[in-house]
């Protein structure tokens, strides 16, 4: 299990390191790249992932409610911590709420629990994703227009992917290949631009990053464990929720911070240090999760 976690995490740091070296040499201006990623590549990634996987929202209704509770509850825990740190809640709280449940959470869920629980893991990913591009965007940019958020490429891609998966419809072959090729750009570009931004991170940013690396999994687990019992989730779903709660901050948090100019260097630090800390917290959460099953 430890070797598999390293295989997932080490390429992340290799790409980030390449971006950091580039940023030190060429500068840290990447606004245009992140705008393109948010409008084109990430929506294609989500549409491709969701349209290729089937899941039953009704069968996972309580798990979806629990996942939403973990996201929102983590934000409530993190808000006073941000005040205590002297950090802006708009900078600190969203990364504590929205975790890497896609490109890290789905492979780990498949490895730990097998194919039968993968649809439930996708349901948690969809829940977090929709909340991120609505509630999360509003937290980072309070004056963001609700209609504009709901009509954003990311939300539209998520809705289309959910509809295709729920109805067991498939994209035409050539469309699916095109969407997959475009979506494959998203994660490497996110990680590379994260590294570019890290080249401008200050010592203060690293302090907030360390605090975030601790608060993200601890807040998530503090909410998830009692919530799973309160909702009477079956043991397998409790295990999955435990893993979900422990995941590090999503790289997309950095994309939002860059898009809305909300201290992207500090958010980059939170994301990067959070992924380093996941080498400790994810194995611990997996141990708890596997005991639950």
Backbone as CSV, one residue per row, in Angstrom:
resi,resn,N_x,N_y,N_z,CA_x,CA_y,CA_z,C_x,C_y,C_z
1,UNK,0.828,-1.203,0.000,0.000,0.000,0.000,0.870,1.264,0.000
2,UNK,1.923,1.252,0.850,2.806,2.419,0.904,3.474,2.666,-0.439
3,UNK,3.882,1.576,-1.105,4.527,1.725,-2.410,3.557,2.315,-3.422
4,UNK,2.290,1.891,-3.361,1.289,2.417,-4.302,1.036,3.898,-4.060
5,UNK,0.969,4.300,-2.789,0.771,5.718,-2.462,1.942,6.543,-2.991
6,UNK,3.160,6.017,-2.825,4.333,6.728,-3.348,4.270,6.844,-4.868
7,UNK,3.804,5.788,-5.550,3.696,5.840,-7.001,2.720,6.900,-7.465
8,UNK,1.699,7.177,-6.647,0.717,8.197,-6.994,1.262,9.594,-6.706
9,UNK,1.969,9.738,-5.575,2.352,11.067,-5.096,3.668,11.560,-5.722
10,UNK,4.652,10.677,-5.914,5.953,11.138,-6.387,5.912,11.813,-7.758
11,UNK,5.143,11.302,-8.739,5.049,12.048,-10.006,4.477,13.448,-9.829
12,UNK,3.574,13.611,-8.843,3.028,14.937,-8.551,4.154,15.907,-8.206
13,UNK,5.041,15.473,-7.315,6.117,16.361,-6.888,7.153,16.568,-7.984
14,UNK,7.354,15.583,-8.842,8.301,15.747,-9.936,7.842,16.846,-10.888
15,UNK,6.541,16.856,-11.218,6.017,17.881,-12.132,6.019,19.249,-11.458
16,UNK,5.641,19.292,-10.174,5.672,20.560,-9.441,7.096,21.113,-9.387
17,UNK,8.069,20.227,-9.156,9.465,20.670,-9.101,9.911,21.258,-10.440
18,UNK,9.469,20.648,-11.544,9.791,21.207,-12.853,9.211,22.597,-13.029
19,UNK,7.969,22.794,-12.566,7.355,24.111,-12.632,8.081,25.124,-11.776
20,UNK,8.535,24.688,-10.595,9.276,25.588,-9.702,10.572,26.058,-10.363
21,UNK,11.298,25.130,-10.977,12.538,25.501,-11.654,12.264,26.472,-12.802
22,UNK,11.183,26.214,-13.542,10.824,27.111,-14.640,10.467,28.498,-14.103
23,UNK,9.693,28.537,-12.999,9.290,29.813,-12.413,10.468,30.623,-11.910
24,UNK,11.454,29.944,-11.348,12.647,30.652,-10.875,13.414,31.283,-12.038
25,UNK,13.332,30.642,-13.198,14.114,31.112,-14.344,13.342,32.099,-15.211
26,UNK,12.022,31.881,-15.355,11.243,32.640,-16.322,10.196,33.558,-15.712
27,UNK,9.992,33.487,-14.415,8.960,34.313,-13.794,7.707,33.504,-13.483
28,UNK,6.770,34.125,-12.753,5.629,33.387,-12.209,4.286,33.848,-12.763
29,UNK,4.264,34.489,-13.903,3.000,34.944,-14.489,2.370,33.820,-15.309
30,UNK,1.231,33.286,-14.825,0.609,32.123,-15.477,-0.909,32.275,-15.576
31,UNK,-1.407,33.520,-15.447,-2.849,33.732,-15.433,-3.549,33.187,-16.668
32,UNK,-2.966,33.404,-17.860,-3.597,32.946,-19.090,-3.693,31.429,-19.169
33,UNK,-2.639,30.732,-18.722,-2.660,29.273,-18.728,-3.742,28.727,-17.801
34,UNK,-3.864,29.310,-16.619,-4.869,28.826,-15.671,-6.282,29.124,-16.160
35,UNK,-6.475,30.255,-16.824,-7.781,30.557,-17.386,-8.170,29.505,-18.436
36,UNK,-7.218,29.151,-19.285,-7.472,28.130,-20.292,-7.773,26.782,-19.643
37,UNK,-7.054,26.469,-18.584,-7.269,25.200,-17.897,-8.670,25.126,-17.288
38,UNK,-9.106,26.228,-16.683,-10.419,26.241,-16.043,-11.539,26.170,-17.075
39,UNK,-11.345,26.793,-18.222,-12.416,26.862,-19.228,-12.474,25.647,-20.142
40,UNK,-11.326,24.987,-20.364,-11.274,23.952,-21.403,-10.808,22.601,-20.847
41,UNK,-9.591,22.555,-20.323,-8.971,21.263,-20.034,-9.604,20.544,-18.841
42,UNK,-9.824,21.262,-17.723,-10.420,20.609,-16.548,-11.861,20.167,-16.817
43,UNK,-12.722,21.001,-17.453,-14.055,20.486,-17.799,-14.005,19.228,-18.674
44,UNK,-13.075,19.180,-19.614,-12.948,17.977,-20.445,-12.526,16.778,-19.610
45,UNK,-11.634,16.996,-18.663,-11.194,15.916,-17.771,-12.374,15.340,-16.999
46,UNK,-13.191,16.217,-16.423,-14.328,15.774,-15.616,-15.373,15.080,-16.481
47,UNK,-15.677,15.655,-17.645,-16.654,15.035,-18.536,-16.193,13.644,-18.960
48,UNK,-14.924,13.514,-19.289,-14.409,12.219,-19.690,-14.459,11.208,-18.563
49,UNK,-14.108,11.638,-17.335,-14.105,10.717,-16.201,-15.506,10.259,-15.848
50,UNK,-16.450,11.186,-15.817,-17.801,10.837,-15.400,-18.546,10.058,-16.471
51,UNK,-18.345,10.394,-17.728,-19.078,9.710,-18.787,-18.574,8.293,-19.015
52,UNK,-17.420,7.963,-18.441,-16.886,6.612,-18.622,-17.141,5.726,-17.412
53,UNK,-17.821,6.238,-16.381,-18.077,5.460,-15.171,-19.559,5.520,-14.829
54,UNK,-20.115,4.403,-14.410,-21.520,4.351,-14.011,-21.611,4.382,-12.480
55,UNK,-22.563,5.104,-11.969,-22.813,5.095,-10.534,-24.274,5.419,-10.284
56,UNK,-24.772,4.958,-9.150,-26.175,5.113,-8.789,-26.273,6.096,-7.636
57,UNK,-26.711,7.336,-7.932,-26.804,8.344,-6.885,-27.793,7.934,-5.804
58,UNK,-28.909,7.315,-6.195,-29.916,6.922,-5.211,-29.356,5.897,-4.233
59,UNK,-28.574,4.947,-4.737,-28.005,3.916,-3.869,-26.971,4.481,-2.911
60,UNK,-26.423,5.639,-3.248,-25.376,6.244,-2.414,-25.843,7.564,-1.791
61,UNK,-27.146,7.721,-1.612,-27.686,9.007,-1.157,-27.119,9.408,0.209
62,UNK,-27.099,8.474,1.155,-26.579,8.816,2.486,-25.083,9.095,2.442
63,UNK,-24.364,8.362,1.598,-22.932,8.622,1.458,-22.690,9.997,0.849
64,UNK,-23.495,10.360,-0.147,-23.382,11.695,-0.748,-23.650,12.771,0.305
65,UNK,-24.666,12.566,1.142,-24.958,13.521,2.216,-23.789,13.606,3.187
66,UNK,-23.185,12.466,3.496,-22.040,12.460,4.398,-20.845,13.185,3.778
67,UNK,-20.623,12.960,2.464,-19.531,13.651,1.794,-19.716,15.156,1.806
68,UNK,-20.946,15.597,1.552,-21.233,17.035,1.616,-21.019,17.550,3.029
69,UNK,-21.401,16.738,4.033,-21.194,17.137,5.422,-19.728,17.284,5.765
70,UNK,-18.888,16.385,5.238,-17.443,16.484,5.484,-16.877,17.753,4.857
71,UNK,-17.298,18.054,3.641,-16.812,19.262,2.958,-17.200,20.514,3.738
72,UNK,-18.485,20.650,4.057,-18.967,21.851,4.731,-18.498,21.905,6.187
73,UNK,-18.503,20.751,6.859,-18.051,20.723,8.248,-16.586,21.067,8.389
74,UNK,-15.767,20.626,7.444,-14.339,20.970,7.478,-14.141,22.481,7.362
75,UNK,-14.984,23.110,6.560,-14.911,24.566,6.446,-15.245,25.264,7.756
76,UNK,-16.249,24.745,8.465,-16.619,25.338,9.760,-15.491,25.184,10.778
77,UNK,-14.814,24.041,10.757,-13.680,23.826,11.660,-12.525,24.754,11.296
78,UNK,-12.287,24.934,9.992,-11.118,25.692,9.541,-11.266,27.194,9.709
79,UNK,-12.506,27.695,9.741,-12.701,29.148,9.787,-12.046,29.795,11.016
80,UNK,-12.311,29.307,12.255,-11.634,29.931,13.398,-10.128,29.701,13.386
81,UNK,-9.665,28.598,12.793,-8.227,28.369,12.689,-7.588,29.442,11.811
82,UNK,-8.254,29.798,10.720,-7.738,30.858,9.850,-7.626,32.172,10.615
83,UNK,-8.637,32.495,11.411,-8.594,33.719,12.209,-7.427,33.684,13.193
84,UNK,-7.243,32.517,13.820,-6.168,32.380,14.805,-4.789,32.535,14.140
85,UNK,-4.660,32.025,12.918,-3.396,32.143,12.187,-3.156,33.545,11.645
86,UNK,-4.210,34.358,11.593,-4.101,35.656,10.953,-4.154,35.568,9.443
87,UNK,-4.664,34.443,8.921,-4.787,34.252,7.481,-6.186,34.626,7.029
88,UNK,-6.317,35.015,5.786,-7.635,35.313,5.239,-8.439,34.019,5.106
89,UNK,-9.662,33.958,5.641,-10.491,32.762,5.440,-10.718,32.441,3.976
90,UNK,-10.764,33.452,3.117,-10.955,33.207,1.685,-9.765,32.465,1.089
91,UNK,-8.592,32.596,1.713,-7.400,31.879,1.273,-7.323,30.498,1.898
92,UNK,-7.579,30.412,3.199,-7.299,29.204,3.972,-8.437,28.185,3.962
93,UNK,-9.683,28.652,4.024,-10.803,27.732,4.245,-11.110,26.845,3.034
94,UNK,-11.186,27.371,1.802,-11.518,26.465,0.688,-10.587,25.259,0.538
95,UNK,-9.245,25.405,0.662,-8.414,24.195,0.576,-8.665,23.194,1.695
96,UNK,-9.201,23.657,2.820,-9.546,22.738,3.904,-10.836,21.972,3.598
97,UNK,-11.659,22.515,2.725,-12.937,21.897,2.385,-12.826,20.935,1.208
98,UNK,-12.068,21.320,0.183,-12.115,20.611,-1.091,-10.809,19.849,-1.310
99,UNK,-10.935,18.520,-1.324,-9.747,17.674,-1.337,-9.525,17.025,-2.703
100,UNK,-8.433,16.306,-2.787,-8.018,15.690,-4.041,-8.726,14.340,-4.213
101,UNK,-10.050,14.391,-4.349,-10.846,13.170,-4.418,-10.905,12.590,-5.826
102,UNK,-10.303,13.278,-6.810,-10.318,12.802,-8.185,-9.079,12.007,-8.528
103,UNK,-8.021,12.688,-8.963,-6.862,11.967,-9.471,-6.058,11.259,-8.393
104,UNK,-6.316,11.531,-7.106,-5.685,10.776,-6.024,-6.692,9.867,-5.318
105,UNK,-7.876,10.398,-5.035,-8.858,9.634,-4.277,-9.377,8.422,-5.018
106,UNK,-9.661,8.552,-6.325,-10.222,7.423,-7.078,-9.236,6.256,-7.209
107,UNK,-7.967,6.499,-7.567,-7.035,5.359,-7.605,-6.846,4.688,-6.251
108,UNK,-6.785,5.479,-5.173,-6.618,4.890,-3.850,-7.841,4.071,-3.440
109,UNK,-9.034,4.575,-3.762,-10.253,3.831,-3.441,-10.288,2.502,-4.195
110,UNK,-9.900,2.534,-5.456,-9.884,1.311,-6.250,-8.882,0.317,-5.678
111,UNK,-7.721,0.809,-5.285,-6.684,-0.055,-4.738,-7.114,-0.663,-3.401
112,UNK,-7.688,0.173,-2.539,-7.989,-0.271,-1.181,-9.259,-1.118,-1.099
113,UNK,-10.286,-0.768,-1.886,-11.600,-1.387,-1.695,-12.107,-2.152,-2.911
114,UNK,-11.429,-2.015,-4.042,-11.804,-2.782,-5.220,-12.877,-2.119,-6.065
115,UNK,-13.172,-2.756,-7.183,-14.116,-2.232,-8.172,-15.519,-1.991,-7.625
116,UNK,-16.047,-2.841,-6.698,-17.435,-2.637,-6.236,-17.691,-1.277,-5.594
117,UNK,-16.688,-0.694,-4.946,-16.894,0.598,-4.280,-16.488,1.782,-5.147
118,UNK,-15.993,1.533,-6.355,-15.573,2.649,-7.202,-16.729,3.586,-7.564
119,UNK,-17.938,3.085,-7.885,-19.044,4.023,-8.150,-19.343,4.941,-6.968
120,UNK,-19.231,4.421,-5.748,-19.457,5.261,-4.574,-18.363,6.321,-4.452
121,UNK,-17.118,5.965,-4.783,-16.027,6.939,-4.756,-16.262,8.029,-5.799
122,UNK,-16.777,7.650,-6.965,-17.098,8.644,-7.995,-18.207,9.567,-7.505
123,UNK,-19.190,9.028,-6.788,-20.272,9.854,-6.251,-19.725,10.905,-5.286
124,UNK,-18.751,10.529,-4.449,-18.121,11.505,-3.550,-17.358,12.560,-4.342
125,UNK,-16.668,12.140,-5.393,-15.936,13.076,-6.244,-16.880,14.085,-6.888
126,UNK,-18.013,13.604,-7.406,-18.999,14.487,-8.034,-19.542,15.485,-7.018
127,UNK,-19.859,14.999,-5.816,-20.396,15.874,-4.766,-19.425,16.998,-4.430
128,UNK,-18.172,16.626,-4.196,-17.156,17.621,-3.862,-16.940,18.594,-5.014
129,UNK,-16.952,18.076,-6.226,-16.710,18.900,-7.404,-17.802,19.958,-7.582
130,UNK,-19.064,19.533,-7.454,-20.168,20.478,-7.605,-20.131,21.549,-6.514
131,UNK,-19.844,21.135,-5.291,-19.748,22.113,-4.205,-18.580,23.076,-4.432
132,UNK,-17.482,22.545,-4.981,-16.304,23.389,-5.200,-16.588,24.502,-6.201
133,UNK,-17.285,24.162,-7.275,-17.512,25.143,-8.334,-18.746,26.006,-8.095
134,UNK,-19.390,25.854,-6.951,-20.512,26.719,-6.578,-20.210,27.387,-5.234
135,UNK,-20.305,26.628,-4.146,-20.021,27.177,-2.816,-18.574,27.638,-2.710
136,UNK,-17.639,26.806,-3.192,-16.226,27.150,-3.084,-15.862,28.402,-3.853
137,UNK,-16.382,28.517,-5.064,-16.108,29.721,-5.856,-16.666,30.962,-5.173
138,UNK,-17.833,30.825,-4.541,-18.427,31.970,-3.838,-17.602,32.351,-2.619
139,UNK,-17.012,31.366,-1.944,-16.164,31.673,-0.789,-14.932,32.464,-1.208
140,UNK,-14.316,32.066,-2.314,-13.118,32.765,-2.780,-13.470,34.126,-3.346
141,UNK,-14.608,34.213,-4.020,-15.046,35.468,-4.647,-16.498,35.728,-4.246
142,UNK,-16.735,36.370,-3.074,-18.110,36.544,-2.582,-19.030,37.285,-3.529
143,UNK,-18.475,38.131,-4.391,-19.330,38.886,-5.307,-19.559,38.150,-6.630
144,UNK,-19.131,36.887,-6.703,-19.336,36.113,-7.930,-20.827,35.894,-8.162
145,UNK,-21.260,36.096,-9.389,-22.681,35.970,-9.732,-23.073,34.495,-9.770
146,UNK,-24.157,34.130,-9.055,-24.570,32.728,-8.957,-24.868,32.130,-10.329
147,UNK,-25.536,32.883,-11.187,-25.849,32.371,-12.512,-24.603,32.076,-13.319
148,UNK,-23.608,32.945,-13.199,-22.349,32.729,-13.923,-21.649,31.463,-13.432
149,UNK,-21.700,31.210,-12.119,-21.084,30.010,-11.578,-21.787,28.761,-12.087
150,UNK,-23.118,28.779,-12.079,-23.879,27.602,-12.495,-23.727,27.312,-13.982
151,UNK,-23.407,28.354,-14.761,-23.220,28.170,-16.198,-21.745,28.078,-16.585
152,UNK,-20.881,27.904,-15.589,-19.453,27.796,-15.882,-19.176,26.480,-16.612
153,UNK,-18.138,26.428,-17.427,-17.829,25.181,-18.145,-17.678,23.979,-17.224
154,UNK,-17.141,24.202,-16.011,-16.917,23.089,-15.102,-18.227,22.490,-14.617
155,UNK,-19.177,23.332,-14.219,-20.472,22.843,-13.734,-21.247,22.183,-14.869
156,UNK,-21.217,22.783,-16.049,-21.913,22.193,-17.193,-21.314,20.835,-17.563
157,UNK,-19.992,20.721,-17.514,-19.349,19.446,-17.816,-19.706,18.391,-16.786
158,UNK,-19.768,18.796,-15.509,-20.143,17.853,-14.452,-21.577,17.371,-14.640
159,UNK,-22.487,18.305,-14.926,-23.885,17.932,-15.133,-24.031,16.993,-16.325
160,UNK,-23.323,17.275,-17.410,-23.399,16.417,-18.595,-22.832,15.031,-18.301
161,UNK,-21.724,14.989,-17.565,-21.118,13.702,-17.224,-22.004,12.869,-16.325
162,UNK,-22.638,13.511,-15.334,-23.563,12.795,-14.442,-24.743,12.251,-15.239
163,UNK,-25.288,13.070,-16.139,-26.437,12.635,-16.937,-26.074,11.442,-17.820
164,UNK,-24.920,11.490,-18.461,-24.499,10.386,-19.318,-24.279,9.109,-18.515
165,UNK,-23.641,9.262,-17.346,-23.372,8.084,-16.535,-24.645,7.490,-15.959
166,UNK,-25.538,8.359,-15.464,-26.774,7.866,-14.840,-27.686,7.180,-15.844
167,UNK,-27.650,7.624,-17.093,-28.517,7.025,-18.129,-27.797,5.939,-18.926
168,UNK,-26.527,5.668,-18.559,-25.731,4.634,-19.222,-25.570,4.907,-20.727
169,UNK,-25.552,6.194,-21.062,-25.279,6.589,-22.447,-23.792,6.861,-22.609
170,UNK,-23.301,6.683,-23.813,-21.880,6.886,-24.075,-21.694,7.949,-25.146
171,UNK,-20.608,8.685,-25.020,-20.238,9.610,-26.089,-19.840,8.812,-27.329
172,UNK,-20.081,9.369,-28.529,-19.562,8.706,-29.741,-18.056,8.489,-29.608
173,UNK,-17.567,7.421,-30.208,-16.168,7.038,-30.029,-15.183,8.155,-30.281
174,UNK,-15.318,8.849,-31.398,-14.346,9.895,-31.719,-14.463,11.081,-30.769
175,UNK,-15.695,11.355,-30.274,-15.869,12.436,-29.301,-15.209,12.062,-27.976
176,UNK,-15.407,10.811,-27.552,-14.809,10.362,-26.291,-13.284,10.454,-26.344
177,UNK,-12.704,10.064,-27.476,-11.249,10.142,-27.615,-10.781,11.593,-27.572
178,UNK,-11.508,12.473,-28.260,-11.150,13.892,-28.269,-11.215,14.486,-26.873
179,UNK,-12.324,14.204,-26.175,-12.490,14.726,-24.810,-11.376,14.204,-23.907
180,UNK,-11.058,12.913,-24.034,-10.005,12.340,-23.191,-8.649,12.981,-23.478
181,UNK,-8.333,13.199,-24.753,-7.050,13.814,-25.105,-6.947,15.234,-24.567
182,UNK,-8.037,16.010,-24.684,-8.029,17.378,-24.167,-7.941,17.365,-22.643
183,UNK,-8.700,16.465,-22.005,-8.684,16.388,-20.549,-7.360,15.950,-19.977
184,UNK,-6.605,15.149,-20.747,-5.306,14.677,-20.267,-4.314,15.817,-20.056
185,UNK,-4.596,16.972,-20.646,-3.717,18.134,-20.461,-3.873,18.714,-19.057
186,UNK,-5.040,18.539,-18.430,-5.416,19.317,-17.251,-4.501,19.089,-16.053
187,UNK,-4.340,17.835,-15.629,-3.598,17.574,-14.393,-2.133,17.964,-14.502
188,UNK,-1.396,17.563,-15.561,-0.006,18.018,-15.652,0.125,19.544,-15.670
189,UNK,-0.797,20.210,-16.381,-0.723,21.668,-16.439,-1.019,22.291,-15.081
190,UNK,-2.013,21.747,-14.361,-2.293,22.219,-13.004,-1.060,22.096,-12.118
191,UNK,-0.419,20.939,-12.161,0.732,20.697,-11.289,1.921,21.570,-11.679
192,UNK,2.157,21.721,-12.973,3.292,22.531,-13.434,3.106,23.983,-13.027
193,UNK,1.897,24.534,-13.239,1.662,25.928,-12.875,1.668,26.115,-11.362
194,UNK,1.285,25.075,-10.612,1.422,25.125,-9.159,2.881,25.320,-8.778
195,UNK,3.772,24.573,-9.415,5.199,24.728,-9.139,5.720,26.097,-9.518
196,UNK,5.241,26.634,-10.649,5.654,27.978,-11.057,5.290,28.985,-9.965
197,UNK,4.068,28.876,-9.455,3.636,29.800,-8.414,4.428,29.620,-7.122
198,UNK,4.823,28.377,-6.821,5.594,28.116,-5.603,6.930,28.851,-5.619
199,UNK,7.433,29.172,-6.819,8.700,29.894,-6.908,8.617,31.263,-6.263
200,UNK,7.396,31.796,-6.096,7.225,33.102,-5.461,6.713,33.031,-4.044
201,UNK,6.683,31.833,-3.435,6.131,31.676,-2.086,7.095,32.197,-1.030
202,UNK,6.544,32.919,-0.055,7.347,33.479,1.032,7.375,32.526,2.225
203,UNK,8.190,32.864,3.233,8.252,32.070,4.470,6.894,32.024,5.139
204,UNK,6.170,33.153,5.134,4.830,33.188,5.723,3.905,32.206,5.019
205,UNK,4.066,32.090,3.716,3.254,31.141,2.967,3.506,29.709,3.395
206,UNK,4.766,29.385,3.676,5.076,28.039,4.137,4.471,27.767,5.512
207,UNK,4.409,28.785,6.394,3.803,28.597,7.715,2.332,28.260,7.592
208,UNK,1.627,28.990,6.737,0.215,28.707,6.513,0.053,27.343,5.845
209,UNK,0.984,27.000,4.948,0.930,25.700,4.287,1.050,24.553,5.262
210,UNK,1.939,24.690,6.246,2.097,23.639,7.250,0.841,23.497,8.102
211,UNK,0.271,24.633,8.489,-0.975,24.579,9.267,-2.085,23.909,8.467
212,UNK,-2.196,24.263,7.189,-3.221,23.661,6.345,-3.019,22.165,6.160
213,UNK,-1.758,21.745,6.076,-1.466,20.322,5.902,-1.955,19.502,7.090
214,UNK,-1.985,20.106,8.273,-2.479,19.416,9.472,-3.995,19.524,9.600
215,UNK,-4.522,20.714,9.350,-5.950,20.953,9.569,-6.797,20.182,8.566
216,UNK,-6.376,20.108,7.292,-7.210,19.461,6.254,-7.611,18.026,6.625
217,UNK,-6.664,17.114,6.904,-7.098,15.757,7.233,-7.711,15.643,8.622
218,UNK,-7.192,16.408,9.593,-7.711,16.293,10.954,-9.144,16.805,11.046
219,UNK,-9.429,17.926,10.384,-10.799,18.443,10.375,-11.729,17.482,9.655
220,UNK,-11.271,16.945,8.516,-12.102,16.017,7.760,-12.454,14.780,8.563
221,UNK,-11.460,14.203,9.226,-11.704,12.995,10.017,-12.569,13.295,11.236
222,UNK,-12.373,14.466,11.848,-13.177,14.836,13.011,-14.653,14.944,12.664
223,UNK,-14.950,15.315,11.425,-16.346,15.391,10.969,-16.831,14.039,10.466
224,UNK,-15.985,13.329,9.711,-16.414,12.109,9.027,-16.744,10.971,9.980
225,UNK,-15.933,10.771,11.003,-16.124,9.597,11.858,-17.463,9.625,12.601
226,UNK,-17.815,10.727,13.289,-19.144,10.733,13.919,-20.289,10.811,12.914
227,UNK,-20.066,11.449,11.755,-21.128,11.581,10.766,-21.481,10.222,10.159
228,UNK,-20.475,9.401,9.921,-20.734,8.069,9.387,-21.598,7.244,10.325
229,UNK,-21.350,7.371,11.620,-22.178,6.646,12.600,-23.580,7.235,12.665
230,UNK,-23.669,8.567,12.649,-24.975,9.219,12.769,-25.889,8.862,11.600
231,UNK,-25.312,8.716,10.402,-26.109,8.389,9.225,-26.256,6.878,9.017
232,UNK,-25.692,6.103,9.942,-25.789,4.637,9.888,-25.315,4.087,8.547
233,UNK,-24.180,4.591,8.084,-23.615,4.078,6.836,-23.120,2.645,7.033
234,UNK,-23.220,1.809,6.015,-22.645,0.466,6.113,-21.126,0.553,6.250
235,UNK,-20.490,-0.476,6.815,-19.045,-0.419,7.072,-18.205,-0.051,5.854
236,UNK,-18.553,-0.577,4.678,-17.752,-0.276,3.486,-17.797,1.207,3.151
237,UNK,-18.971,1.834,3.303,-19.083,3.262,3.006,-18.412,4.109,4.090
238,UNK,-18.440,3.643,5.351,-17.693,4.333,6.407,-16.208,4.341,6.066
239,UNK,-15.701,3.211,5.589,-14.294,3.125,5.208,-13.962,4.086,4.079
240,UNK,-14.823,4.140,3.086,-14.598,5.040,1.953,-14.655,6.495,2.392
241,UNK,-15.601,6.823,3.256,-15.725,8.192,3.760,-14.480,8.583,4.567
242,UNK,-13.926,7.627,5.314,-12.710,7.894,6.096,-11.548,8.245,5.175
243,UNK,-11.396,7.488,4.102,-10.342,7.806,3.130,-10.591,9.171,2.508
244,UNK,-11.806,9.445,2.086,-12.163,10.728,1.480,-11.803,11.886,2.407
245,UNK,-12.106,11.737,3.695,-11.887,12.823,4.654,-10.414,13.135,4.861
246,UNK,-9.533,12.169,4.591,-8.109,12.341,4.895,-7.291,12.893,3.736
247,UNK,-7.895,13.033,2.561,-7.132,13.390,1.365,-6.607,14.829,1.442
248,UNK,-5.490,15.123,0.781,-4.914,16.474,0.808,-5.733,17.448,-0.028
249,UNK,-5.439,18.745,0.069,-6.199,19.746,-0.698,-6.099,19.514,-2.205
250,UNK,-7.200,19.761,-2.889,-7.214,19.617,-4.343,-6.342,20.685,-4.998
251,UNK,-5.669,20.306,-6.067,-4.864,21.269,-6.818,-5.757,22.358,-7.414
252,UNK,-7.032,22.044,-7.639,-7.967,23.034,-8.189,-8.117,24.253,-7.281
253,UNK,-7.851,24.093,-5.974,-7.902,25.248,-5.082,-6.932,26.336,-5.543
254,UNK,-5.784,25.902,-6.017,-4.801,26.860,-6.532,-5.312,27.546,-7.784
255,UNK,-5.996,26.780,-8.648,-6.523,27.361,-9.872,-7.523,28.469,-9.560
256,UNK,-8.404,28.224,-8.575,-9.358,29.253,-8.168,-8.645,30.477,-7.598
257,UNK,-7.646,30.242,-6.756,-6.920,31.358,-6.156,-6.233,32.199,-7.218
258,UNK,-5.680,31.541,-8.226,-5.037,32.257,-9.316,-6.058,33.029,-10.142
259,UNK,-7.189,32.373,-10.424,-8.234,33.003,-11.233,-8.765,34.261,-10.572
260,UNK,-8.996,34.204,-9.253,-9.605,35.326,-8.537,-8.583,36.167,-7.774
261,UNK,-7.297,35.901,-8.004,-6.203,36.676,-7.390,-6.333,36.713,-5.867
262,UNK,-6.551,35.545,-5.284,-6.712,35.416,-3.840,-5.485,34.706,-3.252
263,UNK,-4.376,35.459,-3.148,-3.128,34.970,-2.560,-2.731,33.593,-3.116
264,UNK,-2.530,33.478,-4.420,-2.239,32.154,-4.993,-0.960,31.515,-4.468
265,UNK,0.030,32.334,-4.068,1.260,31.742,-3.545,0.997,30.983,-2.246
266,UNK,0.152,31.550,-1.366,-0.153,30.856,-0.115,-0.972,29.595,-0.370
267,UNK,-1.908,29.670,-1.301,-2.703,28.483,-1.616,-1.810,27.405,-2.232
268,UNK,-0.868,27.806,-3.087,0.072,26.842,-3.657,0.849,26.131,-2.554
269,UNK,1.255,26.887,-1.532,1.979,26.284,-0.406,1.097,25.300,0.348
270,UNK,-0.167,25.674,0.592,-1.098,24.781,1.295,-1.260,23.477,0.533
271,UNK,-1.420,23.579,-0.779,-1.629,22.380,-1.603,-0.389,21.493,-1.599
272,UNK,0.778,22.098,-1.786,1.996,21.305,-1.896,2.359,20.645,-0.567
273,UNK,2.341,21.398,0.524,2.680,20.820,1.831,1.621,19.800,2.241
274,UNK,0.378,20.054,1.858,-0.675,19.089,2.145,-0.423,17.751,1.480
275,UNK,0.076,17.764,0.249,0.385,16.512,-0.427,1.582,15.806,0.219
276,UNK,2.553,16.571,0.694,3.649,15.960,1.439,3.136,15.280,2.703
277,UNK,2.252,15.967,3.426,1.710,15.418,4.666,0.842,14.197,4.413
278,UNK,0.294,14.083,3.208,-0.553,12.923,2.913,0.229,11.619,2.957
279,UNK,1.556,11.686,2.842,2.363,10.481,2.992,2.215,9.882,4.380
280,UNK,1.823,10.711,5.350,1.570,10.236,6.721,0.093,9.983,6.946
281,UNK,-0.751,10.961,6.570,-2.161,10.891,6.940,-2.950,9.867,6.128
282,UNK,-2.654,9.726,4.842,-3.422,8.775,4.027,-3.198,7.335,4.486
283,UNK,-1.954,6.886,4.739,-1.806,5.523,5.277,-2.508,5.324,6.614
284,UNK,-2.479,6.342,7.487,-3.183,6.216,8.767,-4.687,6.077,8.547
285,UNK,-5.230,6.891,7.638,-6.667,6.816,7.348,-7.027,5.477,6.710
286,UNK,-6.164,4.971,5.844,-6.418,3.665,5.242,-6.423,2.569,6.290
287,UNK,-5.526,2.680,7.267,-5.528,1.693,8.345,-6.840,1.733,9.114
288,UNK,-7.335,2.953,9.415,-8.630,3.085,10.085,-9.755,2.551,9.205
289,UNK,-9.688,2.879,7.908,-10.750,2.473,6.992,-10.825,0.961,6.842
290,UNK,-9.659,0.325,6.701,-9.654,-1.128,6.516,-10.104,-1.851,7.777
291,UNK,-9.860,-1.243,8.932,-10.389,-1.839,10.167,-11.904,-1.750,10.209
292,UNK,-12.467,-0.678,9.602,-13.918,-0.501,9.612,-14.630,-1.553,8.783
293,UNK,-13.926,-2.121,7.801,-14.539,-3.142,6.949,-14.301,-4.545,7.501
